[in-house]
């Protein structure tokens, strides 16, 4: 199938996509001098705090770190691990600093202030990073960073010191990659929305809701919503936007999995668990929109635990549904598993786990782009399958189960359309298989069925592509001849009689060959359908009374 072939190609492309996700992070980390870091909780002040080393909490700058940013904020001290700073220009990069203002203090220099959500013009930003320029860095004086109280948990930080040239190259790569992945999410979401509205398919609509909300969450988390998009309405309260977007993404993802993979159909007991997971994400949305700070904080606190629990729950159910034969559950496992696992691991980093995985954030965004492509292909395959089933159902409703030609209802509907939609001549042939009852009595109904099938094969070979053959009932067939006058219809009927005689069809060797009787009639202007059928039927009975194996024309 085309959709499955596309999915296989996407799978082969998965490894390069995820590798591409890692390149920006690896570029920023290459050849970077090692830093020595430590943090201290203390309120803001005009200058770095004077504290004893014993009061500081050291951390490994090669790993992610999550200093607690409570109501006082937090100070971070950075020292050169080799004793002195390199004697040239450098850029201090903070990857995933979270929301809130960050101030850099450097001895003998004016403090530098910046924030991921800052919309100040002329400030060079890279999605998900804050970059502080350090001209003529030298000596061994500490660099102090003050992180203002954070209204949103955000993600774990990573500190890197780069040359301006290396930072510019890495920043350009990361900006291009982020733009590409978010563009994929937005385009796939718009496609799903369009098809959902067009087809009135809730699976498409829930997928569009999920992809759109996840793209917004990623844009806020990585700062893309602020630079280069400069969305002022997001910058007004990015913590609330991120929490609501995360809640909507989680809620819609469960709704999509239920409908797309039919989880309740394969796992009946999953309904209550999925309903509970949706309720938790709905609570995050409601709490995040509440006017009281305590409830908003609760919404933020719930987000990471709920993502971990819901992610594990969904993957487990998808595995069970796949083992029970769920085709689209298997497809979701292929496309969604990398993103769900990456999201769960990212949430675990909030609890101090997997801090060595500094590449996880770009890998998550790459997995999101891959997932969007796979699942939109899966939705397309699902729609095509539904369309094939619909066409099959229509065919079964319009065609005779034994012979495969049009049944009586479809035949009469086609005849009505031809009478009203065309001004050209229209003729009808009524065909009856001679001595059919005698055949059934002598050879059995199975032989009778075989005779009908053989007759249909002969008739089809002699008719034009535009002619309509149908079973009117029992052993009676009707042929509609659009554009044929009565004289032309009689020629067609003679050709059909001769074809049946020439084939010498017989149900058994001891029985005579089969023959047919045909009545022909041409539709008159304004003639009722019942009158036309009655004239053709009477002509056919006249042929039978005249000795069978012949054609008779109907009178006016």
VOGU-3710 file (C-alpha; in Angstrom, 3 decimals, decimal comma):
1> xxxxxxxxxx> 0,000/0,000/0,000  1,314/3,521/-0,783  0,880/4,814/2,779  2,689/1,845/4,287  5,484/2,208/1,740  5,836/5,858/2,764  5,972/4,858/6,428  8,736/2,346/5,719  10,723/5,092/3,999  10,185/7,357/6,995
11> xxxxxxxxxx> 11,486/4,628/9,283  14,635/4,357/7,224  14,963/8,124/7,561  14,458/8,025/11,347  18,108/7,586/12,268  19,367/10,518/10,154  16,563/12,733/11,513  17,479/11,993/15,118  21,172/12,425/14,324  20,395/15,797/12,786
21> xxxxxxxxxx> 18,633/16,692/16,019  21,838/16,122/17,922  24,144/18,125/15,674  23,351/21,594/17,064  23,965/20,476/20,623  27,138/18,652/19,692  28,387/21,706/17,811  27,963/23,861/20,887  29,780/21,383/23,106  32,789/20,729/20,832
31> xxxxxxxxxx> 36,125/22,107/22,072  34,466/24,011/24,928  36,661/24,716/27,969  35,500/22,899/31,060  33,728/25,076/33,625  33,399/24,622/37,350  29,917/25,474/38,541  28,168/26,006/41,853  24,791/27,482/42,857  23,416/29,288/45,868
41> xxxxxxxxxx> 19,880/30,317/46,773  19,856/34,001/47,708  17,801/37,094/46,898  18,743/39,579/44,200  21,315/42,230/45,026  23,296/44,919/43,151  26,377/42,695/43,270  27,253/39,000/43,590  26,953/37,654/47,143  30,035/37,251/49,324
51> xxxxxxxxxx> 29,836/33,694/50,564  32,168/30,985/51,695  32,835/28,161/49,315  31,302/25,717/51,771  27,916/27,423/51,362  27,859/26,780/47,595  26,440/23,674/45,935  28,886/22,513/43,241  27,667/20,858/40,037  29,221/19,267/36,984
61> xxxxxxxxxx> 28,891/21,621/34,000  29,260/18,707/31,594  25,821/17,589/32,792  22,474/19,290/33,023  21,722/21,111/36,260  18,452/22,256/37,759  19,124/24,794/40,513  16,013/25,410/42,625  14,531/28,741/41,573  12,262/29,494/44,472
71> xxxxxxxxxx> 10,775/32,840/45,511  14,303/34,257/46,062  15,845/33,153/42,790  19,242/31,505/42,537  22,884/32,553/41,977  25,228/30,468/39,835  29,000/30,883/39,996  31,197/29,768/37,110  34,992/29,413/37,323  37,572/28,207/34,809
81> xxxxxxxxxx> 38,428/24,597/35,527  42,049/25,179/34,348  42,678/28,076/36,711  42,425/30,975/34,236  40,071/31,999/31,456  41,239/31,819/27,819  42,636/35,190/26,685  40,227/36,055/23,868  36,573/36,818/23,177  34,089/34,221/24,321
91> xxxxxxxxxx> 30,319/33,649/24,495  28,699/32,102/27,550  25,728/30,020/26,377  22,967/28,875/28,737  20,910/26,173/27,066  17,281/25,937/28,262  17,505/28,611/30,962  13,763/28,569/31,585  11,639/31,665/31,883  12,536/34,730/33,877
101> xxxxxxxxxx> 15,327/37,292/33,697  18,986/36,251/33,930  21,707/38,754/34,893  25,423/38,199/34,254  27,902/39,867/36,609  31,529/40,142/35,544  34,144/42,034/37,477  34,866/45,418/35,954  31,969/45,266/33,481  28,402/46,474/33,378
111> xxxxxxxxxx> 25,926/43,676/34,236  24,189/42,091/31,238  20,506/41,228/31,528  18,432/39,054/29,228  15,494/36,630/29,276  14,278/33,916/26,971  10,934/35,713/26,677  12,502/39,132/26,093  11,278/40,965/23,008  13,943/43,691/23,008
121> xxxxxxxxxx> 14,829/44,565/19,404  18,362/44,079/18,234  19,141/41,284/20,714  20,558/38,148/19,075  18,654/35,121/20,313  18,803/31,470/19,449  15,784/29,292/20,297  16,251/27,751/23,724  19,445/29,651/24,552  20,694/32,790/26,217
131> xxxxxxxxxx> 24,058/34,010/24,975  26,213/36,536/26,889  29,171/38,008/25,040  32,420/38,115/27,034  34,942/40,320/25,190  38,606/40,048/26,189  37,969/37,360/28,745  41,044/36,709/30,890  42,184/36,149/34,431  40,461/33,945/36,964
141> xxxxxxxxxx> 37,611/36,116/38,291  34,317/34,301/38,728  31,328/34,813/36,479  28,127/35,211/38,473  24,643/34,654/37,086  21,468/35,579/38,898  18,301/33,739/37,824  15,142/35,553/38,833  12,329/33,500/40,410  10,888/31,253/37,714
151> xxxxxxxxxx> 7,102/31,065/37,318  7,456/27,859/35,292  9,612/24,821/35,954  11,075/24,800/32,438  13,876/22,336/31,731  17,293/21,595/33,139  20,074/24,001/32,138  23,411/23,457/30,508  26,331/25,933/30,575  28,811/26,091/27,674
161> xxxxxxxxxx> 31,628/28,539/26,843  32,215/29,006/23,121  34,185/31,163/20,728  31,967/33,697/18,901  32,547/31,943/15,580  31,667/28,489/16,907  28,617/29,855/18,706  27,395/31,620/15,539  27,717/28,421/13,487  25,964/26,303/16,096
171> xxxxxxxxxx> 23,261/28,926/16,641  22,533/29,082/12,895  22,315/25,273/12,682  20,026/25,081/15,688  17,781/27,893/14,408  17,450/26,191/11,016  16,706/22,831/12,606  14,120/24,265/15,010  12,445/26,169/12,183  12,279/23,023/10,048
181> xxxxxxxxxx> 10,813/20,837/12,805  8,232/23,409/13,935  7,274/23,990/10,291  6,657/20,272/9,884  4,419/20,268/12,970  2,454/23,321/11,837  1,972/22,057/8,279  0,903/18,593/9,452  -1,476/20,169/11,959  -3,077/22,391/9,307
191> xxxxxxxxxx> -3,419/19,434/6,947  -5,097/17,385/9,670  -7,425/20,279/10,521  -8,423/20,706/6,884  -9,141/17,017/6,352  -10,871/16,756/9,722  -13,295/19,548/8,780  -13,690/18,229/5,244  -14,317/14,610/6,280  -15,857/15,401/9,680
201> xxxxxxxxxx> -13,388/12,957/11,168  -12,699/13,422/14,876  -9,416/11,540/14,683  -8,040/14,181/12,306  -9,398/17,003/14,479  -7,921/15,595/17,704  -4,599/15,071/15,915  -4,651/18,668/14,656  -5,346/19,864/18,208  -2,498/17,750/19,574
211> xxxxxxxxxx> 0,071/18,795/16,950  -0,867/22,473/17,183  -0,664/22,513/20,979  2,620/20,596/20,990  4,115/23,018/18,436  3,083/25,963/20,647  4,532/24,276/23,751  7,820/23,628/21,947  7,930/27,197/20,643  7,474/28,586/24,173
221> xxxxxxxxxx> 9,872/26,134/25,828  12,608/26,821/23,277  11,974/30,556/23,110  11,068/30,370/19,410  7,776/32,109/20,179  9,781/35,159/21,333  12,635/35,106/18,808  12,225/35,118/15,883  8,380/35,065/16,054  8,058/37,869/18,665
231> xxxxxxxxxx> 4,572/36,808/19,803  3,717/39,486/22,344  0,618/37,673/23,602  2,804/34,681/24,519  5,490/36,848/26,118  2,839/38,483/28,335  2,495/35,247/30,342  4,582/32,460/28,771  4,289/30,183/31,812  0,508/30,095/31,539
241> xxxxxxxxxx> 0,611/29,610/27,755  3,069/26,726/28,122  1,017/25,005/30,818  -2,222/25,310/28,865  -0,550/24,162/25,637  0,957/21,177/27,445  -2,400/20,254/28,947  -4,179/20,530/25,599  -1,448/18,494/23,867  -1,725/15,727/26,469
251> xxxxxxxxxx> -5,541/15,709/26,420  -5,719/15,653/22,611  -3,002/12,985/22,306  -5,013/10,558/24,440  -8,179/11,377/22,515  -6,350/10,789/19,247  -4,882/7,468/20,414  -8,324/6,246/21,489  -9,880/6,992/18,108  -7,014/6,306/15,760
261> xxxxxxxxxx> -5,765/3,072/17,347  -9,233/2,074/18,686  -7,772/1,293/22,115  -11,152/0,667/23,808  -12,031/-1,787/21,025  -8,924/-3,893/21,667  -8,650/-3,225/25,418  -12,178/-2,701/26,833  -10,927/-2,023/30,363  -8,786/0,865/29,107
271> xxxxxxxxxx> -11,752/3,275/28,921  -11,642/4,228/32,592  -7,858/4,682/32,653  -7,852/6,806/29,515  -10,730/8,869/30,848  -8,771/9,421/34,065  -5,652/10,492/32,136  -7,707/12,956/30,111  -9,173/14,324/33,334  -5,687/14,961/34,735
281> xxxxxxxxxx> -4,667/16,931/31,663  -7,966/18,825/31,792  -7,172/19,684/35,433  -3,798/21,088/34,346  -5,584/23,336/31,836  -8,169/24,523/34,379  -5,600/25,115/37,137  -3,322/27,001/34,751  -6,162/29,334/33,780  -7,266/29,933/37,380
291> xxxxxxxxxx> -6,878/33,475/38,777  -5,279/32,208/42,009  -1,467/31,754/42,089  -1,717/28,605/44,227  -3,821/26,775/41,652  -1,610/27,971/38,800  1,434/26,644/40,645  -0,387/23,319/41,173  -1,026/23,117/37,429  2,686/23,563/36,776
301> xxxxxxxxxx> 3,632/21,014/39,436  1,243/18,412/37,971  2,583/18,673/34,441  5,735/16,552/34,646  4,292/13,714/36,812  1,184/13,480/34,631  3,284/13,379/31,423  5,360/10,511/32,844  2,342/8,490/34,038  0,229/9,127/30,925
311> xxxxxxxxxx> 3,158/8,418/28,588  3,893/5,043/30,188  0,158/4,222/30,266  -0,332/5,040/26,581  2,702/3,082/25,436  1,580/0,064/27,479  -1,899/0,139/25,963  -0,551/0,576/22,456  1,685/-2,471/22,940  -1,279/-4,534/24,212
321> xxxxxxxxxx> -3,513/-3,372/21,346  -0,752/-4,149/18,830  -0,331/-7,657/20,258  -4,085/-8,175/19,864  -3,962/-7,292/16,179  -4,354/-3,511/16,228  -2,870/-2,363/12,920  -2,950/1,330/13,758  -1,721/0,665/17,284  1,427/-0,776/15,706
331> xxxxxxxxxx> 1,691/2,276/13,493  1,373/4,596/16,485  4,091/2,658/18,288  6,416/3,225/15,332  5,708/6,926/15,007  4,917/7,981/18,548  7,226/5,886/20,714  10,374/8,016/20,118  8,520/11,217/21,060  6,715/9,742/24,070
341> xxxxxxxxxx> 9,929/8,213/25,409  11,828/11,461/24,845  9,055/13,464/26,566  8,985/11,087/29,509  12,786/11,262/29,810  12,614/15,054/29,629  10,098/15,057/32,489  12,347/12,719/34,487  15,143/15,265/34,158  12,981/17,577/36,286
351> xxxxxxxxxx> 13,476/15,072/39,107  17,266/14,919/38,680  17,432/11,830/36,462  19,229/11,436/33,099  21,174/14,658/33,532  23,964/13,341/31,293  21,583/13,426/28,332  22,298/17,001/27,268  21,154/16,130/23,715  17,625/15,154/24,766
361> xxxxxxxxxx> 15,887/18,443/23,911  16,929/18,561/20,214  16,271/14,832/19,934  12,750/15,394/21,288  12,050/18,047/18,674  13,403/15,783/15,936  11,227/12,924/17,206  8,214/15,261/17,119  8,818/16,051/13,458  9,273/12,364/12,642
371> xxxxxxxxxx> 6,116/11,465/14,568  4,082/14,113/12,728  5,114/12,702/9,341  4,450/9,067/10,309  1,052/9,703/11,892  -0,221/11,931/9,083  0,710/9,092/6,715  -1,151/6,716/9,046  -4,212/8,949/9,006  -4,090/9,016/5,216
381> xxxxxxxxxx> -3,889/5,221/5,133  -6,823/5,005/7,565  -8,889/7,340/5,380  -8,083/5,364/2,237  -9,057/2,128/3,999  -12,343/3,674/5,124  -12,962/4,905/1,588  -12,306/1,430/0,167  -14,694/-0,080/2,709  -17,309/2,522/1,780
391> xxxxxxxxxx> -16,924/1,796/-1,913  -17,129/-1,915/-1,203  -20,331/-1,408/0,761  -21,799/0,667/-2,070  -20,805/-1,996/-4,567  -22,449/-4,706/-2,498  -25,593/-2,575/-2,223  -25,758/-1,985/-6,004  -24,559/-5,299/-7,420  -26,035/-8,753/-7,560
401> xxxxxxxxxx> -24,273/-11,069/-5,111  -24,142/-14,038/-7,503  -23,343/-12,579/-10,914  -21,669/-9,277/-9,950  -23,810/-7,231/-12,396  -26,101/-4,390/-11,283  -29,062/-5,446/-9,189  -32,646/-4,411/-9,887  -32,606/-1,269/-7,757  -29,334/0,058/-9,216
411> xxxxxxxxxx> -30,488/-0,830/-12,731  -33,743/1,102/-12,421  -31,924/4,081/-10,848  -29,507/4,121/-13,776  -32,406/3,933/-16,227  -34,152/6,907/-14,574  -30,972/8,995/-14,844  -30,519/8,094/-18,496  -34,134/9,055/-19,248  -33,833/12,482/-17,606
421> xxxxxxxxxx> -30,206/13,439/-18,334  -29,816/12,612/-22,024  -31,664/13,662/-25,194  -30,202/10,810/-27,265  -32,091/7,604/-28,064  -32,340/5,001/-25,317  -33,294/1,346/-25,777  -33,869/-1,508/-23,340  -33,419/-5,245/-23,788  -35,244/-7,719/-21,543
431> xxxxxxxxxx> -33,433/-11,100/-21,573  -34,795/-14,360/-20,159  -32,913/-17,657/-19,924  -35,133/-20,263/-21,596  -36,404/-23,300/-19,637  -34,574/-22,179/-16,479  -37,057/-23,903/-14,122  -36,619/-27,177/-16,011  -32,846/-26,776/-15,671  -33,068/-26,269/-11,899
441> xxxxxxxxxx> -35,378/-29,264/-11,491  -33,190/-31,557/-13,609  -29,681/-30,475/-12,587  -30,144/-28,599/-9,291  -29,825/-25,021/-8,202  -26,027/-25,064/-8,321  -26,165/-25,908/-12,005  -28,668/-23,098/-12,461  -26,305/-20,660/-10,791  -23,475/-21,783/-13,060
451> xxxxxxxxxx> -25,703/-21,252/-16,084  -26,475/-17,688/-14,995  -22,764/-16,963/-14,493  -21,910/-18,382/-17,911  -24,638/-16,269/-19,534  -23,326/-13,099/-17,892  -19,808/-13,799/-19,163  -21,081/-14,155/-22,741  -23,247/-11,042/-22,584  -20,451/-8,890/-21,175
461> xxxxxxxxxx> -18,142/-9,864/-24,056  -20,677/-8,634/-26,625  -21,716/-5,348/-25,005  -20,074/-1,931/-25,277  -18,321/-0,267/-22,333  -21,169/2,238/-21,911  -23,932/-0,382/-21,939  -25,416/-1,392/-18,580  -26,089/-5,039/-17,793  -28,112/-5,983/-14,734
471> xxxxxxxxxx> -30,076/-8,830/-13,183  -33,727/-7,878/-13,034  -34,694/-10,945/-11,001  -34,377/-14,741/-11,132  -33,270/-15,681/-14,640  -34,251/-12,314/-16,122  -31,614/-9,746/-17,150  -31,869/-6,239/-18,557  -29,506/-4,339/-20,817  -29,629/-0,532/-21,099
481> xxxxxxxxxx> -28,367/0,775/-24,443  -27,845/4,558/-24,257  -27,613/6,246/-27,659  -29,152/3,210/-29,457  -32,380/3,378/-31,439  -34,765/0,412/-31,645  -33,256/-0,809/-34,913  -29,765/-0,658/-33,433  -30,987/-2,423/-30,279  -32,423/-5,247/-32,409
491> xxxxxxxxxx> -28,990/-5,690/-34,044  -27,388/-5,900/-30,600  -30,010/-8,444/-29,506  -29,352/-10,624/-32,578  -25,639/-10,501/-31,805  -26,332/-11,652/-28,232  -28,547/-14,517/-29,454  -25,849/-15,670/-31,865  -23,138/-15,481/-29,196  -25,162/-17,695/-26,841
501> xxxxxxxxxx> -25,907/-20,208/-29,653  -22,245/-20,257/-30,689  -21,020/-21,026/-27,173  -23,492/-23,940/-26,857  -23,582/-23,533/-23,072  -25,066/-26,476/-21,180  -25,428/-27,327/-17,511  -24,891/-31,047/-18,227  -23,924/-33,077/-21,287  -27,325/-34,806/-21,334
511> xxxxxxxxxx> -29,223/-31,491/-21,405  -29,805/-29,296/-24,485  -27,726/-26,096/-24,922  -28,989/-22,962/-23,248  -30,872/-20,330/-25,239  -32,333/-16,904/-24,463  -35,389/-14,886/-25,429  -35,130/-11,108/-25,810  -37,639/-8,269/-25,895  -36,492/-4,863/-27,177
521> xxxxxxxxxx> -38,082/-1,451/-26,636  -37,049/2,147/-27,320  -37,939/4,838/-24,786  -40,405/7,421/-26,103  -40,200/11,140/-25,134  -41,981/11,692/-21,822  -42,784/7,998/-21,451  -43,168/6,801/-17,842  -40,564/4,285/-16,714  -43,177/1,679/-15,845
531> xxxxxxxxxx> -44,670/1,877/-19,328  -41,267/1,379/-20,978  -40,501/-1,652/-18,812  -43,935/-3,124/-19,471  -43,475/-2,822/-23,256  -40,030/-4,488/-23,099  -41,369/-7,230/-20,838  -44,329/-7,928/-23,155  -41,958/-8,131/-26,118  -39,823/-10,667/-24,284
541> xxxxxxxxxx> -42,886/-12,831/-23,515  -43,886/-12,558/-27,182  -40,460/-14,002/-28,066  -41,031/-16,897/-25,684  -44,492/-17,565/-27,101  -43,054/-17,456/-30,590  -40,753/-20,408/-29,878  -37,933/-18,905/-27,754  -34,320/-18,297/-28,895  -35,398/-15,138/-30,693
551> xxxxxx> -35,891/-11,379/-30,295  -39,118/-9,402/-30,533  -39,548/-5,632/-30,767  -42,078/-3,853/-28,603  -44,848/-1,789/-30,144  -45,434/1,857/-29,311
//
